[in-house]
């Protein structure tokens, strides 16, 4: 049976994890690769390294993170942010990451999805969509540049186009919920999971254990992603999985030990 | 020495490092058939298209060496595309000749489910195998694939997974075994599987 995935996201700036982390026993709590390995031990199914500065200068640092992760992390990981061209993506995949995630670059040049999914395979191309609800409607618009720019694109139509162009997964973030800890946006997520036939990773809004099961059960999300609730040790990956399992959701629990939790 | 065959089909560092973390020493990445010929164990990983992979293996002379060493009893582990390539024929974008180690075809997963099959899925054991020593039945491994190996004779299947339909997640015939999932991406239990292969190689070498 296919498991629902729990994915911690690590925000990386200048090669370091930005949010405070309370894992103990790490030699270097700001090192993305050490943290990633700790999440692996804790039972994370996958990881996302998000380059939040996403500048040209930052790229060699992210390549180094990807290279080191390939040697120390034995679960799949995605790198997102700052990649603009097939050459950028090729370099990142060659560094050892399993998937790359594109957001603004895909909106600016949708052909990038087509070209890179043909070249490297759909399975390694994730299209990240930051969506915000048009007030008073059931329509969501796509924002880029870290949520600063409204493209006016319809998020659901964009998800469909991304799939048509060869995206292997959609990482869907609700900008309305992101940072609120009010729970995932069920309506948005459900609308997108019904529209596309590729896996959808729900993101934005996780604050309580029950939120994860809710978005899987009510919105049919294939995976759930969160950053701060894991970094701040509000709860562990294992606690999230146990809460999901209590609702009958298939999750990978075997040998997921609570590594170095507080 | 275990040779991990590098034939320009994806990044193999995780496979090599996975063995290292699993405590298996002396694992080399190589594209040289002469190195593979003298290896005590052979690992064929790979991600990508069947046609390109088969062409690369044939063109480099690697295919003949692998088939010869498997026939001679050298332990072999195919991973993902490296499992699919064991088929007689691959049906991805045409019809391509595989290694023919496992009589059967490599074909697309049936519709009705999301393709590619991405994620952690459980494996059941139609029969016991040393490859899964210490790994409880029902353990989840990480899969990423759109095609799967369909053996003519199901008795070689040592691991089965359900995704829309049941398919072969692991096979074993003679000294060759192969897994559709990625042990190097399957956390602790994946590394256990790599360690098991390391033991199989060590023991075969002693005999």
Interface residues (C-beta under 8 A of the other chain):
Chain A: X1 X2 X3 X5 X40 X43 X45 X67 X70 X71 X72 X74 X75 X76 X93 X94 X95 X96 X98 X121 X122 X123 X168 X169 X197 X198 X199 X222 X223 X252 X254 X255
Chain B: X11 X13 X14 X17 X18 X21 X47 X48 X114 X116 X117 X118 X119 X120 X121 X122 X136 X138 X139 X140 X142 X144 X145 X146 X162 X163 X182 X184 X185 X186 X187 X188 X189 X190 X191
